[in-house]
């Protein structure tokens, strides 16, 4: 199963909403939450950020449609 990483930070309401939106995608992807302090500091001001193979699929206000649309661009 393919893995999507969602880069989040503590006390981030937008991150919590993004994680809830990704729940439906758990049927197709393994969703892994990654703290921004664990090597993802470049995304500190952009969280939440959804990554697939280090490619940004979506950031900020997460959209499932945008994630899937961008996912098909990266084989």
PDB file of N, H, CA, C and O in Angstrom:
ATOM      1  N   UNK A   1       0.844  -1.177   0.000  1.00  0.00           N
ATOM      2  CA  UNK A   1       0.000   0.000   0.000  1.00  0.00           C
ATOM      3  C   UNK A   1       0.891   1.243   0.000  1.00  0.00           C
ATOM      4  O   UNK A   1       1.882   1.304   0.729  1.00  0.00           O
ATOM      5  N   UNK A   2       0.542   2.208  -0.801  1.00  0.00           N
ATOM      6  H   UNK A   2      -0.262   2.159  -1.393  1.00  0.00           H
ATOM      7  CA  UNK A   2       1.305   3.463  -0.897  1.00  0.00           C
ATOM      8  C   UNK A   2       1.116   4.285   0.370  1.00  0.00           C
ATOM      9  O   UNK A   2       0.082   4.190   1.032  1.00  0.00           O
ATOM     10  N   UNK A   3       2.124   5.097   0.705  1.00  0.00           N
ATOM     11  H   UNK A   3       2.964   5.174   0.167  1.00  0.00           H
ATOM     12  CA  UNK A   3       2.097   5.897   1.922  1.00  0.00           C
ATOM     13  C   UNK A   3       2.042   7.385   1.599  1.00  0.00           C
ATOM     14  O   UNK A   3       2.820   7.887   0.789  1.00  0.00           O
ATOM     15  N   UNK A   4       1.119   8.073   2.239  1.00  0.00           N
ATOM     16  H   UNK A   4       0.486   7.665   2.897  1.00  0.00           H
ATOM     17  CA  UNK A   4       1.063   9.523   2.202  1.00  0.00           C
ATOM     18  C   UNK A   4       1.509  10.030   3.563  1.00  0.00           C
ATOM     19  O   UNK A   4       1.030   9.552   4.590  1.00  0.00           O
ATOM     20  N   UNK A   5       2.410  10.983   3.580  1.00  0.00           N
ATOM     21  H   UNK A   5       2.800  11.372   2.745  1.00  0.00           H
ATOM     22  CA  UNK A   5       2.842  11.609   4.828  1.00  0.00           C
ATOM     23  C   UNK A   5       2.125  12.936   4.972  1.00  0.00           C
ATOM     24  O   UNK A   5       2.032  13.705   4.015  1.00  0.00           O
ATOM     25  N   UNK A   6       1.622  13.202   6.154  1.00  0.00           N
ATOM     26  H   UNK A   6       1.697  12.577   6.931  1.00  0.00           H
ATOM     27  CA  UNK A   6       1.048  14.505   6.437  1.00  0.00           C
ATOM     28  C   UNK A   6       1.905  15.148   7.516  1.00  0.00           C
ATOM     29  O   UNK A   6       1.997  14.651   8.639  1.00  0.00           O
ATOM     30  N   UNK A   7       2.523  16.251   7.157  1.00  0.00           N
ATOM     31  H   UNK A   7       2.448  16.655   6.246  1.00  0.00           H
ATOM     32  CA  UNK A   7       3.422  16.970   8.064  1.00  0.00           C
ATOM     33  C   UNK A   7       2.569  17.915   8.901  1.00  0.00           C
ATOM     34  O   UNK A   7       1.864  18.775   8.374  1.00  0.00           O
ATOM     35  N   UNK A   8       2.649  17.734  10.224  1.00  0.00           N
ATOM     36  H   UNK A   8       3.221  17.035  10.652  1.00  0.00           H
ATOM     37  CA  UNK A   8       1.830  18.517  11.147  1.00  0.00           C
ATOM     38  C   UNK A   8       2.703  19.085  12.257  1.00  0.00           C
ATOM     39  O   UNK A   8       3.880  18.747  12.384  1.00  0.00           O
ATOM     40  N   UNK A   9       2.103  19.947  13.045  1.00  0.00           N
ATOM     41  H   UNK A   9       1.147  20.221  12.941  1.00  0.00           H
ATOM     42  CA  UNK A   9       2.771  20.498  14.211  1.00  0.00           C
ATOM     43  C   UNK A   9       1.794  20.473  15.382  1.00  0.00           C
ATOM     44  O   UNK A   9       0.596  20.268  15.190  1.00  0.00           O
ATOM     45  N   UNK A  10       2.295  20.678  16.570  1.00  0.00           N
ATOM     46  H   UNK A  10       3.269  20.845  16.726  1.00  0.00           H
ATOM     47  CA  UNK A  10       1.450  20.654  17.761  1.00  0.00           C
ATOM     48  C   UNK A  10       0.512  21.854  17.785  1.00  0.00           C
ATOM     49  O   UNK A  10       0.826  22.921  17.256  1.00  0.00           O
ATOM     50  N   UNK A  11      -0.643  21.658  18.408  1.00  0.00           N
ATOM     51  H   UNK A  11      -0.898  20.791  18.837  1.00  0.00           H
ATOM     52  CA  UNK A  11      -1.627  22.726  18.617  1.00  0.00           C
ATOM     53  C   UNK A  11      -2.009  23.430  17.316  1.00  0.00           C
ATOM     54  O   UNK A  11      -2.115  24.656  17.275  1.00  0.00           O
ATOM     55  N   UNK A  12      -2.211  22.661  16.272  1.00  0.00           N
ATOM     56  H   UNK A  12      -2.124  21.665  16.306  1.00  0.00           H
ATOM     57  CA  UNK A  12      -2.549  23.212  14.957  1.00  0.00           C
ATOM     58  C   UNK A  12      -3.948  22.719  14.570  1.00  0.00           C
ATOM     59  O   UNK A  12      -4.133  21.555  14.215  1.00  0.00           O
ATOM     60  N   UNK A  13      -4.913  23.615  14.645  1.00  0.00           N
ATOM     61  H   UNK A  13      -4.762  24.560  14.934  1.00  0.00           H
ATOM     62  CA  UNK A  13      -6.288  23.246  14.321  1.00  0.00           C
ATOM     63  C   UNK A  13      -6.428  22.867  12.849  1.00  0.00           C
ATOM     64  O   UNK A  13      -7.173  21.947  12.512  1.00  0.00           O
ATOM     65  N   UNK A  14      -5.721  23.566  11.981  1.00  0.00           N
ATOM     66  H   UNK A  14      -5.115  24.314  12.255  1.00  0.00           H
ATOM     67  CA  UNK A  14      -5.759  23.257  10.556  1.00  0.00           C
ATOM     68  C   UNK A  14      -5.196  21.852  10.294  1.00  0.00           C
ATOM     69  O   UNK A  14      -5.685  21.133   9.422  1.00  0.00           O
ATOM     70  N   UNK A  15      -4.170  21.473  11.051  1.00  0.00           N
ATOM     71  H   UNK A  15      -3.773  22.056  11.760  1.00  0.00           H
ATOM     72  CA  UNK A  15      -3.592  20.129  10.925  1.00  0.00           C
ATOM     73  C   UNK A  15      -4.611  19.074  11.342  1.00  0.00           C
ATOM     74  O   UNK A  15      -4.761  18.051  10.673  1.00  0.00           O
ATOM     75  N   UNK A  16      -5.313  19.324  12.452  1.00  0.00           N
ATOM     76  H   UNK A  16      -5.191  20.155  12.995  1.00  0.00           H
ATOM     77  CA  UNK A  16      -6.322  18.380  12.932  1.00  0.00           C
ATOM     78  C   UNK A  16      -7.439  18.198  11.900  1.00  0.00           C
ATOM     79  O   UNK A  16      -7.891  17.078  11.663  1.00  0.00           O
ATOM     80  N   UNK A  17      -7.875  19.285  11.297  1.00  0.00           N
ATOM     81  H   UNK A  17      -7.508  20.195  11.490  1.00  0.00           H
ATOM     82  CA  UNK A  17      -8.908  19.208  10.260  1.00  0.00           C
ATOM     83  C   UNK A  17      -8.401  18.440   9.047  1.00  0.00           C
ATOM     84  O   UNK A  17      -9.134  17.649   8.454  1.00  0.00           O
ATOM     85  N   UNK A  18      -7.145  18.675   8.680  1.00  0.00           N
ATOM     86  H   UNK A  18      -6.549  19.318   9.161  1.00  0.00           H
ATOM     87  CA  UNK A  18      -6.555  17.967   7.550  1.00  0.00           C
ATOM     88  C   UNK A  18      -6.473  16.473   7.781  1.00  0.00           C
ATOM     89  O   UNK A  18      -6.736  15.686   6.871  1.00  0.00           O
ATOM     90  N   UNK A  19      -6.113  16.077   8.984  1.00  0.00           N
ATOM     91  H   UNK A  19      -5.900  16.716   9.723  1.00  0.00           H
ATOM     92  CA  UNK A  19      -6.037  14.651   9.318  1.00  0.00           C
ATOM     93  C   UNK A  19      -7.415  14.022   9.232  1.00  0.00           C
ATOM     94  O   UNK A  19      -7.558  12.913   8.716  1.00  0.00           O
ATOM     95  N   UNK A  20      -8.430  14.715   9.729  1.00  0.00           N
ATOM     96  H   UNK A  20      -8.314  15.616  10.147  1.00  0.00           H
ATOM     97  CA  UNK A  20      -9.804  14.180   9.657  1.00  0.00           C
ATOM     98  C   UNK A  20     -10.257  14.034   8.208  1.00  0.00           C
ATOM     99  O   UNK A  20     -10.941  13.068   7.868  1.00  0.00           O
ATOM    100  N   UNK A  21      -9.883  14.981   7.353  1.00  0.00           N
ATOM    101  H   UNK A  21      -9.328  15.766   7.629  1.00  0.00           H
ATOM    102  CA  UNK A  21     -10.268  14.899   5.941  1.00  0.00           C
ATOM    103  C   UNK A  21      -9.603  13.718   5.244  1.00  0.00           C
ATOM    104  O   UNK A  21     -10.171  13.146   4.313  1.00  0.00           O
ATOM    105  N   UNK A  22      -8.413  13.352   5.684  1.00  0.00           N
ATOM    106  H   UNK A  22      -7.951  13.817   6.440  1.00  0.00           H
ATOM    107  CA  UNK A  22      -7.682  12.250   5.046  1.00  0.00           C
ATOM    108  C   UNK A  22      -8.186  10.874   5.467  1.00  0.00           C
ATOM    109  O   UNK A  22      -7.781   9.872   4.879  1.00  0.00           O
ATOM    110  N   UNK A  23      -9.051  10.801   6.460  1.00  0.00           N
ATOM    111  H   UNK A  23      -9.380  11.616   6.938  1.00  0.00           H
ATOM    112  CA  UNK A  23      -9.528   9.505   6.942  1.00  0.00           C
ATOM    113  C   UNK A  23     -10.147   8.663   5.844  1.00  0.00           C
ATOM    114  O   UNK A  23      -9.945   7.449   5.833  1.00  0.00           O
ATOM    115  N   UNK A  24     -10.890   9.250   4.924  1.00  0.00           N
ATOM    116  H   UNK A  24     -11.054  10.236   4.933  1.00  0.00           H
ATOM    117  CA  UNK A  24     -11.520   8.497   3.847  1.00  0.00           C
ATOM    118  C   UNK A  24     -10.477   7.886   2.908  1.00  0.00           C
ATOM    119  O   UNK A  24     -10.731   6.853   2.288  1.00  0.00           O
ATOM    120  N   UNK A  25      -9.312   8.516   2.803  1.00  0.00           N
ATOM    121  H   UNK A  25      -9.106   9.355   3.306  1.00  0.00           H
ATOM    122  CA  UNK A  25      -8.265   8.005   1.918  1.00  0.00           C
ATOM    123  C   UNK A  25      -7.516   6.826   2.520  1.00  0.00           C
ATOM    124  O   UNK A  25      -6.693   6.213   1.840  1.00  0.00           O
ATOM    125  N   UNK A  26      -7.783   6.495   3.776  1.00  0.00           N
ATOM    126  H   UNK A  26      -8.452   6.993   4.328  1.00  0.00           H
ATOM    127  CA  UNK A  26      -7.108   5.359   4.416  1.00  0.00           C
ATOM    128  C   UNK A  26      -7.441   4.036   3.741  1.00  0.00           C
ATOM    129  O   UNK A  26      -6.736   3.050   3.956  1.00  0.00           O
ATOM    130  N   UNK A  27      -8.499   3.986   2.928  1.00  0.00           N
ATOM    131  H   UNK A  27      -9.072   4.787   2.753  1.00  0.00           H
ATOM    132  CA  UNK A  27      -8.829   2.777   2.187  1.00  0.00           C
ATOM    133  C   UNK A  27      -7.859   2.555   1.025  1.00  0.00           C
ATOM    134  O   UNK A  27      -7.696   1.430   0.552  1.00  0.00           O
ATOM    135  N   UNK A  28      -7.220   3.628   0.572  1.00  0.00           N
ATOM    136  H   UNK A  28      -7.352   4.542   0.956  1.00  0.00           H
ATOM    137  CA  UNK A  28      -6.345   3.550  -0.594  1.00  0.00           C
ATOM    138  C   UNK A  28      -4.873   3.754  -0.260  1.00  0.00           C
ATOM    139  O   UNK A  28      -3.999   3.274  -0.981  1.00  0.00           O
ATOM    140  N   UNK A  29      -4.597   4.466   0.837  1.00  0.00           N
ATOM    141  H   UNK A  29      -5.307   4.856   1.423  1.00  0.00           H
ATOM    142  CA  UNK A  29      -3.234   4.816   1.215  1.00  0.00           C
ATOM    143  C   UNK A  29      -3.012   4.550   2.698  1.00  0.00           C
ATOM    144  O   UNK A  29      -3.949   4.554   3.496  1.00  0.00           O
ATOM    145  N   UNK A  30      -1.774   4.324   3.038  1.00  0.00           N
ATOM    146  H   UNK A  30      -1.013   4.321   2.390  1.00  0.00           H
ATOM    147  CA  UNK A  30      -1.376   4.345   4.438  1.00  0.00           C
ATOM    148  C   UNK A  30      -1.075   5.812   4.752  1.00  0.00           C
ATOM    149  O   UNK A  30      -0.249   6.431   4.081  1.00  0.00           O
ATOM    150  N   UNK A  31      -1.732   6.364   5.752  1.00  0.00           N
ATOM    151  H   UNK A  31      -2.404   5.861   6.296  1.00  0.00           H
ATOM    152  CA  UNK A  31      -1.547   7.761   6.133  1.00  0.00           C
ATOM    153  C   UNK A  31      -0.625   7.803   7.339  1.00  0.00           C
ATOM    154  O   UNK A  31      -0.916   7.202   8.373  1.00  0.00           O
ATOM    155  N   UNK A  32       0.480   8.507   7.206  1.00  0.00           N
ATOM    156  H   UNK A  32       0.717   8.995   6.365  1.00  0.00           H
ATOM    157  CA  UNK A  32       1.465   8.601   8.275  1.00  0.00           C
ATOM    158  C   UNK A  32       1.614  10.055   8.694  1.00  0.00           C
ATOM    159  O   UNK A  32       1.956  10.914   7.881  1.00  0.00           O
ATOM    160  N   UNK A  33       1.354  10.322   9.970  1.00  0.00           N
ATOM    161  H   UNK A  33       1.076   9.623  10.630  1.00  0.00           H
ATOM    162  CA  UNK A  33       1.535  11.667  10.514  1.00  0.00           C
ATOM    163  C   UNK A  33       3.002  11.860  10.882  1.00  0.00           C
ATOM    164  O   UNK A  33       3.596  11.013  11.549  1.00  0.00           O
ATOM    165  N   UNK A  34       3.581  12.969  10.449  1.00  0.00           N
ATOM    166  H   UNK A  34       3.098  13.657   9.907  1.00  0.00           H
ATOM    167  CA  UNK A  34       4.982  13.271  10.710  1.00  0.00           C
ATOM    168  C   UNK A  34       5.049  14.662  11.336  1.00  0.00           C
ATOM    169  O   UNK A  34       4.461  15.612  10.820  1.00  0.00           O
ATOM    170  N   UNK A  35       5.768  14.773  12.450  1.00  0.00           N
ATOM    171  H   UNK A  35       6.246  14.002  12.869  1.00  0.00           H
ATOM    172  CA  UNK A  35       5.920  16.080  13.090  1.00  0.00           C
ATOM    173  C   UNK A  35       6.915  16.919  12.301  1.00  0.00           C
ATOM    174  O   UNK A  35       7.930  16.412  11.823  1.00  0.00           O
ATOM    175  N   UNK A  36       6.621  18.185  12.171  1.00  0.00           N
ATOM    176  H   UNK A  36       5.797  18.598  12.560  1.00  0.00           H
ATOM    177  CA  UNK A  36       7.463  19.093  11.394  1.00  0.00           C
ATOM    178  C   UNK A  36       8.877  19.173  11.972  1.00  0.00           C
ATOM    179  O   UNK A  36       9.826  19.467  11.245  1.00  0.00           O
ATOM    180  N   UNK A  37       9.023  18.915  13.263  1.00  0.00           N
ATOM    181  H   UNK A  37       8.252  18.676  13.854  1.00  0.00           H
ATOM    182  CA  UNK A  37      10.336  18.982  13.912  1.00  0.00           C
ATOM    183  C   UNK A  37      11.212  17.768  13.604  1.00  0.00           C
ATOM    184  O   UNK A  37      12.393  17.767  13.950  1.00  0.00           O
ATOM    185  N   UNK A  38      10.667  16.745  12.967  1.00  0.00           N
ATOM    186  H   UNK A  38       9.707  16.746  12.686  1.00  0.00           H
ATOM    187  CA  UNK A  38      11.426  15.534  12.647  1.00  0.00           C
ATOM    188  C   UNK A  38      11.989  15.574  11.231  1.00  0.00           C
ATOM    189  O   UNK A  38      11.781  14.646  10.450  1.00  0.00           O
ATOM    190  N   UNK A  39      12.695  16.639  10.905  1.00  0.00           N
ATOM    191  H   UNK A  39      12.864  17.393  11.539  1.00  0.00           H
ATOM    192  CA  UNK A  39      13.356  16.728   9.609  1.00  0.00           C
ATOM    193  C   UNK A  39      12.559  17.416   8.527  1.00  0.00           C
ATOM    194  O   UNK A  39      12.971  17.412   7.367  1.00  0.00           O
ATOM    195  N   UNK A  40      11.434  18.007   8.870  1.00  0.00           N
ATOM    196  H   UNK A  40      11.099  18.010   9.813  1.00  0.00           H
ATOM    197  CA  UNK A  40      10.589  18.674   7.883  1.00  0.00           C
ATOM    198  C   UNK A  40      10.441  20.160   8.198  1.00  0.00           C
ATOM    199  O   UNK A  40       9.387  20.740   7.935  1.00  0.00           O
ATOM    200  N   UNK A  41      11.477  20.785   8.756  1.00  0.00           N
ATOM    201  H   UNK A  41      12.333  20.314   8.970  1.00  0.00           H
ATOM    202  CA  UNK A  41      11.411  22.191   9.154  1.00  0.00           C
ATOM    203  C   UNK A  41      11.127  23.124   7.983  1.00  0.00           C
ATOM    204  O   UNK A  41      10.620  24.227   8.191  1.00  0.00           O
ATOM    205  N   UNK A  42      11.437  22.715   6.777  1.00  0.00           N
ATOM    206  H   UNK A  42      11.848  21.819   6.608  1.00  0.00           H
ATOM    207  CA  UNK A  42      11.187  23.563   5.615  1.00  0.00           C
ATOM    208  C   UNK A  42       9.691  23.825   5.407  1.00  0.00           C
ATOM    209  O   UNK A  42       9.316  24.771   4.714  1.00  0.00           O
ATOM    210  N   UNK A  43       8.845  22.992   6.003  1.00  0.00           N
ATOM    211  H   UNK A  43       9.150  22.224   6.566  1.00  0.00           H
ATOM    212  CA  UNK A  43       7.399  23.147   5.878  1.00  0.00           C
ATOM    213  C   UNK A  43       6.770  23.805   7.105  1.00  0.00           C
ATOM    214  O   UNK A  43       5.546  23.810   7.239  1.00  0.00           O
ATOM    215  N   UNK A  44       7.578  24.351   7.992  1.00  0.00           N
ATOM    216  H   UNK A  44       8.572  24.346   7.884  1.00  0.00           H
ATOM    217  CA  UNK A  44       7.095  24.882   9.267  1.00  0.00           C
ATOM    218  C   UNK A  44       5.967  25.895   9.096  1.00  0.00           C
ATOM    219  O   UNK A  44       4.993  25.860   9.849  1.00  0.00           O
ATOM    220  N   UNK A  45       6.076  26.783   8.138  1.00  0.00           N
ATOM    221  H   UNK A  45       6.867  26.812   7.527  1.00  0.00           H
ATOM    222  CA  UNK A  45       5.061  27.818   7.940  1.00  0.00           C
ATOM    223  C   UNK A  45       3.984  27.406   6.939  1.00  0.00           C
ATOM    224  O   UNK A  45       3.124  28.211   6.583  1.00  0.00           O
ATOM    225  N   UNK A  46       4.033  26.144   6.483  1.00  0.00           N
ATOM    226  H   UNK A  46       4.732  25.490   6.772  1.00  0.00           H
ATOM    227  CA  UNK A  46       3.097  25.689   5.455  1.00  0.00           C
ATOM    228  C   UNK A  46       2.212  24.538   5.932  1.00  0.00           C
ATOM    229  O   UNK A  46       1.412  24.026   5.148  1.00  0.00           O
ATOM    230  N   UNK A  47       2.332  24.118   7.188  1.00  0.00           N
ATOM    231  H   UNK A  47       2.982  24.534   7.824  1.00  0.00           H
ATOM    232  CA  UNK A  47       1.605  22.943   7.669  1.00  0.00           C
ATOM    233  C   UNK A  47       0.102  23.166   7.652  1.00  0.00           C
ATOM    234  O   UNK A  47      -0.336  24.303   7.827  1.00  0.00           O
ATOM    235  N   UNK A  48      -0.687  22.160   7.453  1.00  0.00           N
ATOM    236  H   UNK A  48      -0.331  21.237   7.310  1.00  0.00           H
ATOM    237  CA  UNK A  48      -0.312  20.791   7.137  1.00  0.00           C
ATOM    238  C   UNK A  48       0.099  20.650   5.666  1.00  0.00           C
ATOM    239  O   UNK A  48      -0.393  21.360   4.789  1.00  0.00           O
ATOM    240  N   UNK A  49       0.999  19.728   5.436  1.00  0.00           N
ATOM    241  H   UNK A  49       1.399  19.151   6.148  1.00  0.00           H
ATOM    242  CA  UNK A  49       1.481  19.454   4.076  1.00  0.00           C
ATOM    243  C   UNK A  49       1.351  17.953   3.840  1.00  0.00           C
ATOM    244  O   UNK A  49       1.804  17.154   4.660  1.00  0.00           O
ATOM    245  N   UNK A  50       0.731  17.565   2.720  1.00  0.00           N
ATOM    246  H   UNK A  50       0.363  18.214   2.054  1.00  0.00           H
ATOM    247  CA  UNK A  50       0.590  16.159   2.364  1.00  0.00           C
ATOM    248  C   UNK A  50       1.646  15.840   1.315  1.00  0.00           C
ATOM    249  O   UNK A  50       1.709  16.481   0.266  1.00  0.00           O
ATOM    250  N   UNK A  51       2.476  14.837   1.613  1.00  0.00           N
ATOM    251  H   UNK A  51       2.425  14.316   2.465  1.00  0.00           H
ATOM    252  CA  UNK A  51       3.583  14.470   0.735  1.00  0.00           C
ATOM    253  C   UNK A  51       3.430  13.031   0.244  1.00  0.00           C
ATOM    254  O   UNK A  51       2.963  12.154   0.971  1.00  0.00           O
ATOM    255  N   UNK A  52       3.830  12.813  -0.996  1.00  0.00           N
ATOM    256  H   UNK A  52       4.209  13.525  -1.587  1.00  0.00           H
ATOM    257  CA  UNK A  52       3.966  11.470  -1.546  1.00  0.00           C
ATOM    258  C   UNK A  52       5.316  11.419  -2.241  1.00  0.00           C
ATOM    259  O   UNK A  52       5.549  12.148  -3.206  1.00  0.00           O
ATOM    260  N   UNK A  53       6.192  10.575  -1.764  1.00  0.00           N
ATOM    261  H   UNK A  53       6.002   9.983  -0.980  1.00  0.00           H
ATOM    262  CA  UNK A  53       7.557  10.468  -2.313  1.00  0.00           C
ATOM    263  C   UNK A  53       8.227  11.841  -2.382  1.00  0.00           C
ATOM    264  O   UNK A  53       8.835  12.181  -3.397  1.00  0.00           O
ATOM    265  N   UNK A  54       8.124  12.617  -1.329  1.00  0.00           N
ATOM    266  H   UNK A  54       7.631  12.341  -0.504  1.00  0.00           H
ATOM    267  CA  UNK A  54       8.709  13.953  -1.213  1.00  0.00           C
ATOM    268  C   UNK A  54       8.149  14.960  -2.216  1.00  0.00           C
ATOM    269  O   UNK A  54       8.747  16.014  -2.433  1.00  0.00           O
ATOM    270  N   UNK A  55       7.027  14.651  -2.817  1.00  0.00           N
ATOM    271  H   UNK A  55       6.541  13.795  -2.641  1.00  0.00           H
ATOM    272  CA  UNK A  55       6.323  15.580  -3.699  1.00  0.00           C
ATOM    273  C   UNK A  55       5.113  16.113  -2.941  1.00  0.00           C
ATOM    274  O   UNK A  55       4.381  15.345  -2.317  1.00  0.00           O
ATOM    275  N   UNK A  56       4.902  17.424  -2.993  1.00  0.00           N
ATOM    276  H   UNK A  56       5.496  18.048  -3.500  1.00  0.00           H
ATOM    277  CA  UNK A  56       3.783  18.034  -2.285  1.00  0.00           C
ATOM    278  C   UNK A  56       2.498  17.812  -3.080  1.00  0.00           C
ATOM    279  O   UNK A  56       2.389  18.226  -4.234  1.00  0.00           O
ATOM    280  N   UNK A  57       1.529  17.152  -2.446  1.00  0.00           N
ATOM    281  H   UNK A  57       1.618  16.815  -1.509  1.00  0.00           H
ATOM    282  CA  UNK A  57       0.230  16.942  -3.070  1.00  0.00           C
ATOM    283  C   UNK A  57      -0.750  18.041  -2.693  1.00  0.00           C
ATOM    284  O   UNK A  57      -1.590  18.429  -3.505  1.00  0.00           O
ATOM    285  N   UNK A  58      -0.648  18.544  -1.475  1.00  0.00           N
ATOM    286  H   UNK A  58       0.035  18.229  -0.816  1.00  0.00           H
ATOM    287  CA  UNK A  58      -1.509  19.624  -1.027  1.00  0.00           C
ATOM    288  C   UNK A  58      -0.930  20.209   0.254  1.00  0.00           C
ATOM    289  O   UNK A  58      -0.139  19.563   0.942  1.00  0.00           O
ATOM    290  N   UNK A  59      -1.329  21.434   0.564  1.00  0.00           N
ATOM    291  H   UNK A  59      -1.971  21.959   0.005  1.00  0.00           H
ATOM    292  CA  UNK A  59      -0.866  22.084   1.785  1.00  0.00           C
ATOM    293  C   UNK A  59      -1.898  23.102   2.231  1.00  0.00           C
ATOM    294  O   UNK A  59      -2.728  23.552   1.441  1.00  0.00           O
ATOM    295  N   UNK A  60      -1.837  23.458   3.499  1.00  0.00           N
ATOM    296  H   UNK A  60      -1.162  23.093   4.141  1.00  0.00           H
ATOM    297  CA  UNK A  60      -2.784  24.434   4.040  1.00  0.00           C
ATOM    298  C   UNK A  60      -4.141  23.793   4.248  1.00  0.00           C
ATOM    299  O   UNK A  60      -4.264  22.814   4.983  1.00  0.00           O
ATOM    300  N   UNK A  61      -5.159  24.340   3.607  1.00  0.00           N
ATOM    301  H   UNK A  61      -5.059  25.136   3.010  1.00  0.00           H
ATOM    302  CA  UNK A  61      -6.500  23.764   3.693  1.00  0.00           C
ATOM    303  C   UNK A  61      -6.544  22.563   2.757  1.00  0.00           C
ATOM    304  O   UNK A  61      -6.546  22.712   1.535  1.00  0.00           O
ATOM    305  N   UNK A  62      -6.580  21.374   3.344  1.00  0.00           N
ATOM    306  H   UNK A  62      -6.578  21.253   4.337  1.00  0.00           H
ATOM    307  CA  UNK A  62      -6.446  20.121   2.599  1.00  0.00           C
ATOM    308  C   UNK A  62      -7.707  19.820   1.807  1.00  0.00           C
ATOM    309  O   UNK A  62      -8.822  19.979   2.305  1.00  0.00           O
ATOM    310  N   UNK A  63      -7.516  19.380   0.556  1.00  0.00           N
ATOM    311  H   UNK A  63      -6.611  19.251   0.151  1.00  0.00           H
ATOM    312  CA  UNK A  63      -8.612  18.973  -0.321  1.00  0.00           C
ATOM    313  C   UNK A  63      -8.334  17.561  -0.831  1.00  0.00           C
ATOM    314  O   UNK A  63      -7.293  17.311  -1.438  1.00  0.00           O
ATOM    315  N   UNK A  64      -9.260  16.645  -0.584  1.00  0.00           N
ATOM    316  H   UNK A  64     -10.106  16.848  -0.091  1.00  0.00           H
ATOM    317  CA  UNK A  64      -9.086  15.263  -1.045  1.00  0.00           C
ATOM    318  C   UNK A  64      -8.998  15.195  -2.569  1.00  0.00           C
ATOM    319  O   UNK A  64      -8.212  14.423  -3.117  1.00  0.00           O
ATOM    320  N   UNK A  65      -9.804  16.004  -3.244  1.00  0.00           N
ATOM    321  H   UNK A  65     -10.442  16.632  -2.799  1.00  0.00           H
ATOM    322  CA  UNK A  65      -9.802  16.020  -4.710  1.00  0.00           C
ATOM    323  C   UNK A  65      -8.445  16.478  -5.237  1.00  0.00           C
ATOM    324  O   UNK A  65      -7.904  15.877  -6.165  1.00  0.00           O
ATOM    325  N   UNK A  66      -7.898  17.533  -4.651  1.00  0.00           N
ATOM    326  H   UNK A  66      -8.337  18.021  -3.897  1.00  0.00           H
ATOM    327  CA  UNK A  66      -6.599  18.048  -5.081  1.00  0.00           C
ATOM    328  C   UNK A  66      -5.499  17.016  -4.832  1.00  0.00           C
ATOM    329  O   UNK A  66      -4.595  16.861  -5.654  1.00  0.00           O
ATOM    330  N   UNK A  67      -5.572  16.311  -3.705  1.00  0.00           N
ATOM    331  H   UNK A  67      -6.306  16.437  -3.037  1.00  0.00           H
ATOM    332  CA  UNK A  67      -4.577  15.278  -3.406  1.00  0.00           C
ATOM    333  C   UNK A  67      -4.620  14.189  -4.461  1.00  0.00           C
ATOM    334  O   UNK A  67      -3.578  13.790  -4.980  1.00  0.00           O
ATOM    335  N   UNK A  68      -5.802  13.705  -4.782  1.00  0.00           N
ATOM    336  H   UNK A  68      -6.649  14.029  -4.359  1.00  0.00           H
ATOM    337  CA  UNK A  68      -5.917  12.630  -5.776  1.00  0.00           C
ATOM    338  C   UNK A  68      -5.503  13.108  -7.158  1.00  0.00           C
ATOM    339  O   UNK A  68      -4.861  12.370  -7.905  1.00  0.00           O
ATOM    340  N   UNK A  69      -5.866  14.334  -7.502  1.00  0.00           N
ATOM    341  H   UNK A  69      -6.388  14.933  -6.896  1.00  0.00           H
ATOM    342  CA  UNK A  69      -5.494  14.889  -8.806  1.00  0.00           C
ATOM    343  C   UNK A  69      -3.978  15.000  -8.932  1.00  0.00           C
ATOM    344  O   UNK A  69      -3.412  14.671  -9.975  1.00  0.00           O
ATOM    345  N   UNK A  70      -3.329  15.459  -7.882  1.00  0.00           N
ATOM    346  H   UNK A  70      -3.789  15.727  -7.035  1.00  0.00           H
ATOM    347  CA  UNK A  70      -1.870  15.582  -7.918  1.00  0.00           C
ATOM    348  C   UNK A  70      -1.179  14.220  -7.808  1.00  0.00           C
ATOM    349  O   UNK A  70      -0.095  14.032  -8.360  1.00  0.00           O
ATOM    350  N   UNK A  71      -1.795  13.276  -7.102  1.00  0.00           N
ATOM    351  H   UNK A  71      -2.676  13.429  -6.653  1.00  0.00           H
ATOM    352  CA  UNK A  71      -1.206  11.938  -6.937  1.00  0.00           C
ATOM    353  C   UNK A  71      -1.010  11.241  -8.292  1.00  0.00           C
ATOM    354  O   UNK A  71       0.013  10.594  -8.517  1.00  0.00           O
ATOM    355  N   UNK A  72      -1.979  11.374  -9.178  1.00  0.00           N
ATOM    356  H   UNK A  72      -2.810  11.899  -8.996  1.00  0.00           H
ATOM    357  CA  UNK A  72      -1.870  10.669 -10.459  1.00  0.00           C
ATOM    358  C   UNK A  72      -0.757  11.223 -11.344  1.00  0.00           C
ATOM    359  O   UNK A  72      -0.384  10.590 -12.332  1.00  0.00           O
ATOM    360  N   UNK A  73      -0.226  12.389 -11.004  1.00  0.00           N
ATOM    361  H   UNK A  73      -0.529  12.903 -10.202  1.00  0.00           H
ATOM    362  CA  UNK A  73       0.890  12.956 -11.757  1.00  0.00           C
ATOM    363  C   UNK A  73       2.213  12.252 -11.454  1.00  0.00           C
ATOM    364  O   UNK A  73       3.148  12.305 -12.253  1.00  0.00           O
ATOM    365  N   UNK A  74       2.286  11.585 -10.284  1.00  0.00           N
ATOM    366  H   UNK A  74       1.527  11.541  -9.634  1.00  0.00           H
ATOM    367  CA  UNK A  74       3.541  10.968  -9.846  1.00  0.00           C
ATOM    368  C   UNK A  74       3.383   9.460  -9.780  1.00  0.00           C
ATOM    369  O   UNK A  74       2.779   8.940  -8.842  1.00  0.00           O
ATOM    370  N   UNK A  75       3.918   8.751 -10.767  1.00  0.00           N
ATOM    371  H   UNK A  75       4.408   9.173 -11.529  1.00  0.00           H
ATOM    372  CA  UNK A  75       3.784   7.274 -10.789  1.00  0.00           C
ATOM    373  C   UNK A  75       4.561   6.602  -9.674  1.00  0.00           C
ATOM    374  O   UNK A  75       4.546   5.376  -9.563  1.00  0.00           O
TER     375      UNK A  75
END
